[in-house]
Amino acid sequence: MTIPEKRKFRRVGFDRGIDAWIMSIDGTWRLSCKMLDASVAGARLVPSSIDKLKEKEFFLLLSSTGLAYRRCELAWINGDEVGVKFLRMKR
């Protein structure tokens, strides 16, 4: 029996994960992570440390220079994986 998908947006998986970084909003800390999958609305990550994820909001940097990024909100933690929801910029 197949369990029906509850997500609104289709996720794209990455076999080996994509190298990325999590950075605090104020730029005081940064963690390396692997992005395992992503959709328009969010992503599933494996950060190098979950202990530093005490803040609800942070940036997901998709390039080492920080030119490609998304503002995120922590959605869930399950073992060494975390789920993030992408936040829209207020205009």
PDB file as gemmi writes it, atoms N, CA and C in Angstrom:
CRYST1    1.000    1.000    1.000  90.00  90.00  90.00 P 1                      
ATOM      1  N   MET A   1       0.834  -1.177   0.000  1.00  0.00           N  
ATOM      2  CA  MET A   1       0.000   0.000   0.000  1.00  0.00           C  
ATOM      3  C   MET A   1       0.882   1.245   0.000  1.00  0.00           C  
ATOM      4  N   THR A   2       0.623   2.171  -0.889  1.00  0.00           N  
ATOM      5  CA  THR A   2       1.390   3.405  -0.993  1.00  0.00           C  
ATOM      6  C   THR A   2       0.751   4.484  -0.134  1.00  0.00           C  
ATOM      7  N   ILE A   3       1.594   5.184   0.639  1.00  0.00           N  
ATOM      8  CA  ILE A   3       1.107   6.277   1.470  1.00  0.00           C  
ATOM      9  C   ILE A   3       0.987   7.518   0.592  1.00  0.00           C  
ATOM     10  N   PRO A   4      -0.149   8.196   0.613  1.00  0.00           N  
ATOM     11  CA  PRO A   4      -0.314   9.380  -0.238  1.00  0.00           C  
ATOM     12  C   PRO A   4       0.592  10.523   0.217  1.00  0.00           C  
ATOM     13  N   GLU A   5       1.113  11.273  -0.740  1.00  0.00           N  
ATOM     14  CA  GLU A   5       1.980  12.414  -0.469  1.00  0.00           C  
ATOM     15  C   GLU A   5       1.134  13.575   0.046  1.00  0.00           C  
ATOM     16  N   LYS A   6       1.562  14.187   1.150  1.00  0.00           N  
ATOM     17  CA  LYS A   6       0.820  15.294   1.739  1.00  0.00           C  
ATOM     18  C   LYS A   6       1.410  16.651   1.370  1.00  0.00           C  
ATOM     19  N   ARG A   7       2.602  16.670   0.823  1.00  0.00           N  
ATOM     20  CA  ARG A   7       3.243  17.938   0.494  1.00  0.00           C  
ATOM     21  C   ARG A   7       2.547  18.612  -0.681  1.00  0.00           C  
ATOM     22  N   LYS A   8       2.549  19.950  -0.637  1.00  0.00           N  
ATOM     23  CA  LYS A   8       1.941  20.731  -1.716  1.00  0.00           C  
ATOM     24  C   LYS A   8       2.844  20.803  -2.934  1.00  0.00           C  
ATOM     25  N   PHE A   9       4.165  20.795  -2.711  1.00  0.00           N  
ATOM     26  CA  PHE A   9       5.117  20.961  -3.802  1.00  0.00           C  
ATOM     27  C   PHE A   9       6.015  19.732  -3.915  1.00  0.00           C  
ATOM     28  N   ARG A  10       6.302  19.338  -5.135  1.00  0.00           N  
ATOM     29  CA  ARG A  10       7.169  18.181  -5.391  1.00  0.00           C  
ATOM     30  C   ARG A  10       8.601  18.503  -4.982  1.00  0.00           C  
ATOM     31  N   ARG A  11       9.237  17.558  -4.325  1.00  0.00           N  
ATOM     32  CA  ARG A  11      10.633  17.721  -3.907  1.00  0.00           C  
ATOM     33  C   ARG A  11      11.555  17.068  -4.917  1.00  0.00           C  
ATOM     34  N   VAL A  12      12.735  17.671  -5.070  1.00  0.00           N  
ATOM     35  CA  VAL A  12      13.790  17.126  -5.911  1.00  0.00           C  
ATOM     36  C   VAL A  12      14.874  16.603  -4.970  1.00  0.00           C  
ATOM     37  N   GLY A  13      15.205  15.328  -5.090  1.00  0.00           N  
ATOM     38  CA  GLY A  13      16.224  14.723  -4.238  1.00  0.00           C  
ATOM     39  C   GLY A  13      17.595  14.778  -4.877  1.00  0.00           C  
ATOM     40  N   PHE A  14      18.626  14.819  -4.033  1.00  0.00           N  
ATOM     41  CA  PHE A  14      20.015  14.840  -4.482  1.00  0.00           C  
ATOM     42  C   PHE A  14      20.709  13.626  -3.882  1.00  0.00           C  
ATOM     43  N   ASP A  15      21.135  12.684  -4.734  1.00  0.00           N  
ATOM     44  CA  ASP A  15      21.688  11.406  -4.272  1.00  0.00           C  
ATOM     45  C   ASP A  15      22.775  11.551  -3.220  1.00  0.00           C  
ATOM     46  N   ARG A  16      23.726  12.416  -3.454  1.00  0.00           N  
ATOM     47  CA  ARG A  16      24.850  12.587  -2.517  1.00  0.00           C  
ATOM     48  C   ARG A  16      24.710  13.834  -1.665  1.00  0.00           C  
ATOM     49  N   GLY A  17      23.641  14.562  -1.846  1.00  0.00           N  
ATOM     50  CA  GLY A  17      23.463  15.822  -1.127  1.00  0.00           C  
ATOM     51  C   GLY A  17      24.279  16.919  -1.790  1.00  0.00           C  
ATOM     52  N   ILE A  18      23.864  18.128  -1.590  1.00  0.00           N  
ATOM     53  CA  ILE A  18      24.571  19.284  -2.129  1.00  0.00           C  
ATOM     54  C   ILE A  18      25.190  20.036  -0.967  1.00  0.00           C  
ATOM     55  N   ASP A  19      26.473  20.389  -1.088  1.00  0.00           N  
ATOM     56  CA  ASP A  19      27.130  21.167  -0.046  1.00  0.00           C  
ATOM     57  C   ASP A  19      26.498  22.543   0.058  1.00  0.00           C  
ATOM     58  N   ALA A  20      26.179  22.950   1.280  1.00  0.00           N  
ATOM     59  CA  ALA A  20      25.590  24.256   1.543  1.00  0.00           C  
ATOM     60  C   ALA A  20      26.018  24.689   2.941  1.00  0.00           C  
ATOM     61  N   TRP A  21      25.563  25.850   3.367  1.00  0.00           N  
ATOM     62  CA  TRP A  21      25.905  26.383   4.681  1.00  0.00           C  
ATOM     63  C   TRP A  21      24.667  27.009   5.302  1.00  0.00           C  
ATOM     64  N   ILE A  22      24.589  26.929   6.622  1.00  0.00           N  
ATOM     65  CA  ILE A  22      23.549  27.596   7.394  1.00  0.00           C  
ATOM     66  C   ILE A  22      24.243  28.736   8.129  1.00  0.00           C  
ATOM     67  N   MET A  23      23.691  29.956   8.018  1.00  0.00           N  
ATOM     68  CA  MET A  23      24.306  31.109   8.667  1.00  0.00           C  
ATOM     69  C   MET A  23      23.256  31.875   9.460  1.00  0.00           C  
ATOM     70  N   SER A  24      23.652  32.341  10.639  1.00  0.00           N  
ATOM     71  CA  SER A  24      22.734  33.119  11.464  1.00  0.00           C  
ATOM     72  C   SER A  24      22.358  34.418  10.749  1.00  0.00           C  
ATOM     73  N   ILE A  25      21.220  34.962  11.105  1.00  0.00           N  
ATOM     74  CA  ILE A  25      20.735  36.200  10.503  1.00  0.00           C  
ATOM     75  C   ILE A  25      21.738  37.331  10.707  1.00  0.00           C  
ATOM     76  N   ASP A  26      22.389  37.377  11.889  1.00  0.00           N  
ATOM     77  CA  ASP A  26      23.343  38.456  12.151  1.00  0.00           C  
ATOM     78  C   ASP A  26      24.768  38.129  11.696  1.00  0.00           C  
ATOM     79  N   GLY A  27      24.966  36.937  11.120  1.00  0.00           N  
ATOM     80  CA  GLY A  27      26.273  36.564  10.581  1.00  0.00           C  
ATOM     81  C   GLY A  27      27.313  36.153  11.610  1.00  0.00           C  
ATOM     82  N   THR A  28      26.919  35.887  12.852  1.00  0.00           N  
ATOM     83  CA  THR A  28      27.888  35.551  13.897  1.00  0.00           C  
ATOM     84  C   THR A  28      28.333  34.090  13.876  1.00  0.00           C  
ATOM     85  N   TRP A  29      27.587  33.215  13.232  1.00  0.00           N  
ATOM     86  CA  TRP A  29      28.017  31.810  13.115  1.00  0.00           C  
ATOM     87  C   TRP A  29      27.568  31.237  11.776  1.00  0.00           C  
ATOM     88  N   ARG A  30      28.274  30.175  11.378  1.00  0.00           N  
ATOM     89  CA  ARG A  30      27.991  29.497  10.106  1.00  0.00           C  
ATOM     90  C   ARG A  30      28.310  28.017  10.264  1.00  0.00           C  
ATOM     91  N   LEU A  31      27.450  27.152   9.739  1.00  0.00           N  
ATOM     92  CA  LEU A  31      27.629  25.694   9.785  1.00  0.00           C  
ATOM     93  C   LEU A  31      27.608  25.122   8.370  1.00  0.00           C  
ATOM     94  N   SER A  32      28.411  24.131   8.130  1.00  0.00           N  
ATOM     95  CA  SER A  32      28.297  23.420   6.857  1.00  0.00           C  
ATOM     96  C   SER A  32      27.131  22.446   6.958  1.00  0.00           C  
ATOM     97  N   CYS A  33      26.545  22.114   5.822  1.00  0.00           N  
ATOM     98  CA  CYS A  33      25.456  21.146   5.812  1.00  0.00           C  
ATOM     99  C   CYS A  33      25.360  20.522   4.428  1.00  0.00           C  
ATOM    100  N   LYS A  34      24.579  19.466   4.338  1.00  0.00           N  
ATOM    101  CA  LYS A  34      24.228  18.824   3.064  1.00  0.00           C  
ATOM    102  C   LYS A  34      22.737  19.026   2.856  1.00  0.00           C  
ATOM    103  N   MET A  35      22.367  19.470   1.669  1.00  0.00           N  
ATOM    104  CA  MET A  35      20.962  19.593   1.316  1.00  0.00           C  
ATOM    105  C   MET A  35      20.573  18.298   0.616  1.00  0.00           C  
ATOM    106  N   LEU A  36      19.659  17.533   1.224  1.00  0.00           N  
ATOM    107  CA  LEU A  36      19.268  16.224   0.703  1.00  0.00           C  
ATOM    108  C   LEU A  36      18.157  16.315  -0.332  1.00  0.00           C  
ATOM    109  N   ASP A  37      17.244  17.246  -0.138  1.00  0.00           N  
ATOM    110  CA  ASP A  37      16.195  17.491  -1.124  1.00  0.00           C  
ATOM    111  C   ASP A  37      15.655  18.897  -0.931  1.00  0.00           C  
ATOM    112  N   ALA A  38      14.933  19.380  -1.945  1.00  0.00           N  
ATOM    113  CA  ALA A  38      14.396  20.738  -1.886  1.00  0.00           C  
ATOM    114  C   ALA A  38      13.148  20.842  -2.744  1.00  0.00           C  
ATOM    115  N   SER A  39      12.322  21.807  -2.396  1.00  0.00           N  
ATOM    116  CA  SER A  39      11.142  22.143  -3.185  1.00  0.00           C  
ATOM    117  C   SER A  39      11.050  23.660  -3.233  1.00  0.00           C  
ATOM    118  N   VAL A  40      10.009  24.157  -3.829  1.00  0.00           N  
ATOM    119  CA  VAL A  40       9.782  25.598  -3.861  1.00  0.00           C  
ATOM    120  C   VAL A  40       9.601  26.137  -2.438  1.00  0.00           C  
ATOM    121  N   ALA A  41       9.047  25.329  -1.553  1.00  0.00           N  
ATOM    122  CA  ALA A  41       8.676  25.783  -0.215  1.00  0.00           C  
ATOM    123  C   ALA A  41       9.713  25.520   0.873  1.00  0.00           C  
ATOM    124  N   GLY A  42      10.639  24.562   0.669  1.00  0.00           N  
ATOM    125  CA  GLY A  42      11.577  24.233   1.739  1.00  0.00           C  
ATOM    126  C   GLY A  42      12.586  23.192   1.333  1.00  0.00           C  
ATOM    127  N   ALA A  43      13.339  22.703   2.333  1.00  0.00           N  
ATOM    128  CA  ALA A  43      14.392  21.729   2.066  1.00  0.00           C  
ATOM    129  C   ALA A  43      14.624  20.847   3.288  1.00  0.00           C  
ATOM    130  N   ARG A  44      15.293  19.732   3.043  1.00  0.00           N  
ATOM    131  CA  ARG A  44      15.720  18.814   4.112  1.00  0.00           C  
ATOM    132  C   ARG A  44      17.239  18.853   4.148  1.00  0.00           C  
ATOM    133  N   LEU A  45      17.798  19.126   5.337  1.00  0.00           N  
ATOM    134  CA  LEU A  45      19.238  19.326   5.495  1.00  0.00           C  
ATOM    135  C   LEU A  45      19.820  18.401   6.549  1.00  0.00           C  
ATOM    136  N   VAL A  46      21.128  18.143   6.422  1.00  0.00           N  
ATOM    137  CA  VAL A  46      21.889  17.470   7.474  1.00  0.00           C  
ATOM    138  C   VAL A  46      23.021  18.421   7.852  1.00  0.00           C  
ATOM    139  N   PRO A  47      22.837  19.200   8.935  1.00  0.00           N  
ATOM    140  CA  PRO A  47      23.880  20.136   9.351  1.00  0.00           C  
ATOM    141  C   PRO A  47      25.020  19.426  10.077  1.00  0.00           C  
ATOM    142  N   SER A  48      26.202  20.066  10.079  1.00  0.00           N  
ATOM    143  CA  SER A  48      27.355  19.480  10.762  1.00  0.00           C  
ATOM    144  C   SER A  48      27.145  19.443  12.270  1.00  0.00           C  
ATOM    145  N   SER A  49      26.277  20.292  12.795  1.00  0.00           N  
ATOM    146  CA  SER A  49      25.947  20.299  14.225  1.00  0.00           C  
ATOM    147  C   SER A  49      24.530  20.819  14.403  1.00  0.00           C  
ATOM    148  N   ILE A  50      23.732  20.105  15.157  1.00  0.00           N  
ATOM    149  CA  ILE A  50      22.373  20.567  15.439  1.00  0.00           C  
ATOM    150  C   ILE A  50      22.372  21.461  16.669  1.00  0.00           C  
ATOM    151  N   ASP A  51      23.400  21.335  17.518  1.00  0.00           N  
ATOM    152  CA  ASP A  51      23.476  22.113  18.754  1.00  0.00           C  
ATOM    153  C   ASP A  51      23.422  23.618  18.522  1.00  0.00           C  
ATOM    154  N   LYS A  52      23.987  24.102  17.422  1.00  0.00           N  
ATOM    155  CA  LYS A  52      24.016  25.543  17.152  1.00  0.00           C  
ATOM    156  C   LYS A  52      22.711  26.058  16.561  1.00  0.00           C  
ATOM    157  N   LEU A  53      21.817  25.172  16.194  1.00  0.00           N  
ATOM    158  CA  LEU A  53      20.546  25.606  15.599  1.00  0.00           C  
ATOM    159  C   LEU A  53      19.542  25.981  16.688  1.00  0.00           C  
ATOM    160  N   LYS A  54      19.864  27.010  17.437  1.00  0.00           N  
ATOM    161  CA  LYS A  54      18.983  27.467  18.502  1.00  0.00           C  
ATOM    162  C   LYS A  54      18.048  28.561  18.015  1.00  0.00           C  
ATOM    163  N   GLU A  55      18.379  29.157  16.887  1.00  0.00           N  
ATOM    164  CA  GLU A  55      17.566  30.237  16.354  1.00  0.00           C  
ATOM    165  C   GLU A  55      16.499  29.670  15.420  1.00  0.00           C  
ATOM    166  N   LYS A  56      15.356  30.295  15.409  1.00  0.00           N  
ATOM    167  CA  LYS A  56      14.242  29.841  14.571  1.00  0.00           C  
ATOM    168  C   LYS A  56      14.454  30.237  13.112  1.00  0.00           C  
ATOM    169  N   GLU A  57      15.090  31.409  12.871  1.00  0.00           N  
ATOM    170  CA  GLU A  57      15.332  31.876  11.511  1.00  0.00           C  
ATOM    171  C   GLU A  57      16.829  31.987  11.235  1.00  0.00           C  
ATOM    172  N   PHE A  58      17.191  31.678   9.990  1.00  0.00           N  
ATOM    173  CA  PHE A  58      18.593  31.748   9.563  1.00  0.00           C  
ATOM    174  C   PHE A  58      18.621  31.749   8.046  1.00  0.00           C  
ATOM    175  N   PHE A  59      19.812  31.847   7.493  1.00  0.00           N  
ATOM    176  CA  PHE A  59      19.978  31.804   6.042  1.00  0.00           C  
ATOM    177  C   PHE A  59      20.535  30.455   5.621  1.00  0.00           C  
ATOM    178  N   LEU A  60      20.085  29.951   4.491  1.00  0.00           N  
ATOM    179  CA  LEU A  60      20.673  28.786   3.846  1.00  0.00           C  
ATOM    180  C   LEU A  60      21.481  29.333   2.675  1.00  0.00           C  
ATOM    181  N   LEU A  61      22.815  29.220   2.760  1.00  0.00           N  
ATOM    182  CA  LEU A  61      23.702  29.702   1.705  1.00  0.00           C  
ATOM    183  C   LEU A  61      23.966  28.567   0.734  1.00  0.00           C  
ATOM    184  N   LEU A  62      23.715  28.808  -0.528  1.00  0.00           N  
ATOM    185  CA  LEU A  62      23.884  27.779  -1.542  1.00  0.00           C  
ATOM    186  C   LEU A  62      25.182  27.936  -2.320  1.00  0.00           C  
ATOM    187  N   SER A  63      25.959  28.975  -1.992  1.00  0.00           N  
ATOM    188  CA  SER A  63      27.281  29.156  -2.599  1.00  0.00           C  
ATOM    189  C   SER A  63      28.232  29.611  -1.506  1.00  0.00           C  
ATOM    190  N   SER A  64      29.505  29.290  -1.632  1.00  0.00           N  
ATOM    191  CA  SER A  64      30.479  29.643  -0.595  1.00  0.00           C  
ATOM    192  C   SER A  64      30.640  31.156  -0.465  1.00  0.00           C  
ATOM    193  N   THR A  65      30.331  31.909  -1.524  1.00  0.00           N  
ATOM    194  CA  THR A  65      30.434  33.372  -1.469  1.00  0.00           C  
ATOM    195  C   THR A  65      29.186  34.014  -0.876  1.00  0.00           C  
ATOM    196  N   GLY A  66      28.117  33.259  -0.713  1.00  0.00           N  
ATOM    197  CA  GLY A  66      26.891  33.790  -0.139  1.00  0.00           C  
ATOM    198  C   GLY A  66      26.017  34.531  -1.136  1.00  0.00           C  
ATOM    199  N   LEU A  67      26.337  34.434  -2.420  1.00  0.00           N  
ATOM    200  CA  LEU A  67      25.550  35.145  -3.430  1.00  0.00           C  
ATOM    201  C   LEU A  67      24.203  34.486  -3.709  1.00  0.00           C  
ATOM    202  N   ALA A  68      24.091  33.197  -3.471  1.00  0.00           N  
ATOM    203  CA  ALA A  68      22.824  32.478  -3.641  1.00  0.00           C  
ATOM    204  C   ALA A  68      22.378  32.008  -2.259  1.00  0.00           C  
ATOM    205  N   TYR A  69      21.246  32.521  -1.790  1.00  0.00           N  
ATOM    206  CA  TYR A  69      20.790  32.177  -0.443  1.00  0.00           C  
ATOM    207  C   TYR A  69      19.275  32.251  -0.349  1.00  0.00           C  
ATOM    208  N   ARG A  70      18.750  31.639   0.707  1.00  0.00           N  
ATOM    209  CA  ARG A  70      17.327  31.714   1.039  1.00  0.00           C  
ATOM    210  C   ARG A  70      17.202  31.953   2.538  1.00  0.00           C  
ATOM    211  N   ARG A  71      16.269  32.798   2.918  1.00  0.00           N  
ATOM    212  CA  ARG A  71      15.974  32.981   4.338  1.00  0.00           C  
ATOM    213  C   ARG A  71      15.050  31.837   4.748  1.00  0.00           C  
ATOM    214  N   CYS A  72      15.347  31.208   5.881  1.00  0.00           N  
ATOM    215  CA  CYS A  72      14.635  29.998   6.295  1.00  0.00           C  
ATOM    216  C   CYS A  72      14.107  30.099   7.719  1.00  0.00           C  
ATOM    217  N   GLU A  73      13.131  29.235   7.973  1.00  0.00           N  
ATOM    218  CA  GLU A  73      12.606  29.034   9.313  1.00  0.00           C  
ATOM    219  C   GLU A  73      12.712  27.546   9.611  1.00  0.00           C  
ATOM    220  N   LEU A  74      13.207  27.214  10.788  1.00  0.00           N  
ATOM    221  CA  LEU A  74      13.314  25.815  11.189  1.00  0.00           C  
ATOM    222  C   LEU A  74      11.918  25.229  11.334  1.00  0.00           C  
ATOM    223  N   ALA A  75      11.630  24.148  10.619  1.00  0.00           N  
ATOM    224  CA  ALA A  75      10.298  23.518  10.649  1.00  0.00           C  
ATOM    225  C   ALA A  75      10.272  22.298  11.560  1.00  0.00           C  
ATOM    226  N   TRP A  76      11.325  21.480  11.522  1.00  0.00           N  
ATOM    227  CA  TRP A  76      11.374  20.261  12.327  1.00  0.00           C  
ATOM    228  C   TRP A  76      12.804  19.761  12.467  1.00  0.00           C  
ATOM    229  N   ILE A  77      13.022  18.930  13.489  1.00  0.00           N  
ATOM    230  CA  ILE A  77      14.300  18.230  13.701  1.00  0.00           C  
ATOM    231  C   ILE A  77      13.954  16.767  13.922  1.00  0.00           C  
ATOM    232  N   ASN A  78      14.653  15.875  13.197  1.00  0.00           N  
ATOM    233  CA  ASN A  78      14.455  14.437  13.343  1.00  0.00           C  
ATOM    234  C   ASN A  78      15.824  13.784  13.275  1.00  0.00           C  
ATOM    235  N   GLY A  79      16.381  13.433  14.431  1.00  0.00           N  
ATOM    236  CA  GLY A  79      17.726  12.855  14.478  1.00  0.00           C  
ATOM    237  C   GLY A  79      18.752  13.879  14.029  1.00  0.00           C  
ATOM    238  N   ASP A  80      19.518  13.541  12.981  1.00  0.00           N  
ATOM    239  CA  ASP A  80      20.535  14.475  12.479  1.00  0.00           C  
ATOM    240  C   ASP A  80      20.032  15.292  11.288  1.00  0.00           C  
ATOM    241  N   GLU A  81      18.752  15.142  10.928  1.00  0.00           N  
ATOM    242  CA  GLU A  81      18.177  15.890   9.811  1.00  0.00           C  
ATOM    243  C   GLU A  81      17.272  16.999  10.321  1.00  0.00           C  
ATOM    244  N   VAL A  82      17.215  18.087   9.555  1.00  0.00           N  
ATOM    245  CA  VAL A  82      16.304  19.185   9.867  1.00  0.00           C  
ATOM    246  C   VAL A  82      15.519  19.560   8.611  1.00  0.00           C  
ATOM    247  N   GLY A  83      14.320  20.042   8.828  1.00  0.00           N  
ATOM    248  CA  GLY A  83      13.509  20.556   7.732  1.00  0.00           C  
ATOM    249  C   GLY A  83      13.417  22.064   7.857  1.00  0.00           C  
ATOM    250  N   VAL A  84      13.526  22.754   6.741  1.00  0.00           N  
ATOM    251  CA  VAL A  84      13.401  24.207   6.758  1.00  0.00           C  
ATOM    252  C   VAL A  84      12.315  24.648   5.797  1.00  0.00           C  
ATOM    253  N   LYS A  85      11.663  25.727   6.169  1.00  0.00           N  
ATOM    254  CA  LYS A  85      10.639  26.352   5.332  1.00  0.00           C  
ATOM    255  C   LYS A  85      11.259  27.630   4.783  1.00  0.00           C  
ATOM    256  N   PHE A  86      11.195  27.837   3.486  1.00  0.00           N  
ATOM    257  CA  PHE A  86      11.721  29.060   2.888  1.00  0.00           C  
ATOM    258  C   PHE A  86      10.744  30.204   3.167  1.00  0.00           C  
ATOM    259  N   LEU A  87      11.293  31.325   3.607  1.00  0.00           N  
ATOM    260  CA  LEU A  87      10.481  32.504   3.898  1.00  0.00           C  
ATOM    261  C   LEU A  87      10.529  33.463   2.729  1.00  0.00           C  
ATOM    262  N   ARG A  88       9.418  34.089   2.457  1.00  0.00           N  
ATOM    263  CA  ARG A  88       9.373  35.083   1.381  1.00  0.00           C  
ATOM    264  C   ARG A  88       9.818  36.431   1.914  1.00  0.00           C  
ATOM    265  N   MET A  89      10.518  37.166   1.069  1.00  0.00           N  
ATOM    266  CA  MET A  89      10.954  38.505   1.437  1.00  0.00           C  
ATOM    267  C   MET A  89       9.740  39.422   1.448  1.00  0.00           C  
ATOM    268  N   LYS A  90       9.647  40.265   2.442  1.00  0.00           N  
ATOM    269  CA  LYS A  90       8.549  41.234   2.521  1.00  0.00           C  
ATOM    270  C   LYS A  90       8.918  42.422   1.649  1.00  0.00           C  
ATOM    271  N   ARG A  91       7.976  42.824   0.814  1.00  0.00           N  
ATOM    272  CA  ARG A  91       8.251  43.959  -0.091  1.00  0.00           C  
ATOM    273  C   ARG A  91       7.444  45.148   0.293  1.00  0.00           C  
TER     274      ARG A  91                                                      
END                                                                             
